[in-house]
């Protein structure tokens, strides 16, 4: 009898050693001389050099190529608030992707703390160890508070992948989708189902890029001026979204929409909703494992460009297209933060890897070896252009 995916995955994690990571020495330790260089007395020379100039930490230690993958386990994949210990396999997996795709060393750090201010204090104290911070699977709205405060306090890049990795890939996807259907971003109506970290960050980046009509929906319907139940983040988003103060349900929002982006729940979009969209509609149903609407149903209902979060359908929307290259580029130029210009540059580079977008191919495949170099170079150049290098 064939093993189930769960059984195979558990065996994969157990054997031949538990987990997916190990610490491997990069210098020889074969004799007394090596020992004297790696540790006492030779290591003192490296310490003293860093005391003289902190920049030497990037050339004398692993710090310049070391990322912390940090979570408190409050919003893990599709599993929810499973806690930091149960989140560890996911964070180990993210660290493996950093190494495999971009040659970046990463430590996973699971923190048992849900208070945002205390979480900030813990993470900020880690700055001497790492060249950058990748926040992961921290629930909204706390994730916005944590990232915002850390960006103010820390002098290394802080990047919440659930927000900004998603936003970069969504922007790249929409750039090429609009090229396929012959529309301009400043003229289209874009509807987001879901108003969590990924949707809010994506909406912000799209507006930065020129979008003028973006609508957000949460579990209670459209985010609009008349709502009294909005958290501060959603309320703030009304300054740049829903310009006509449209009210109602998802079905109301999707009428004559040009682009639908689903970062919410499976099966909530009907064929009638897709039929009500504008001609040349693009539907990106990225809920996992079940999309908001299955691709065949969306196509039958008239959608021209379709993408999901799954690898078994065309046009997979996957954060692994963004974060390895973004961090590689930021680390290479010793950036102190990741700016909107860097994110837009990364998205444009991703989109540019598909020379002639078609409905079946608007975004590169996650394992395309050109992705990390293209994104990292674009991100690095954007930082340098912002800072006169």
VENLIN-V174592 format. One record per helix or strand of 3 or more residues. SS is the DSSP state (2 for helix, 1 for strand). FROM is the first residue (numbers start at 0). TO is the last residue. If there is no record, write none. Layout:
BEGIN
ss=SS from=FROM to=TO
ss=SS from=FROM to=TO
END
This chain:
BEGIN
ss=2 from=4 to=13
ss=2 from=31 to=37
ss=2 from=42 to=51
ss=2 from=53 to=59
ss=2 from=61 to=64
ss=1 from=65 to=70
ss=2 from=83 to=101
ss=1 from=104 to=109
ss=2 from=115 to=123
ss=1 from=131 to=134
ss=2 from=141 to=152
ss=1 from=156 to=159
ss=2 from=160 to=180
ss=2 from=184 to=186
ss=1 from=188 to=192
ss=2 from=196 to=208
ss=1 from=212 to=217
ss=2 from=231 to=236
ss=2 from=249 to=253
ss=1 from=258 to=261
ss=2 from=270 to=274
ss=1 from=281 to=284
ss=2 from=294 to=299
ss=1 from=304 to=307
ss=2 from=318 to=320
ss=2 from=322 to=331
ss=2 from=339 to=351
ss=2 from=369 to=385
END
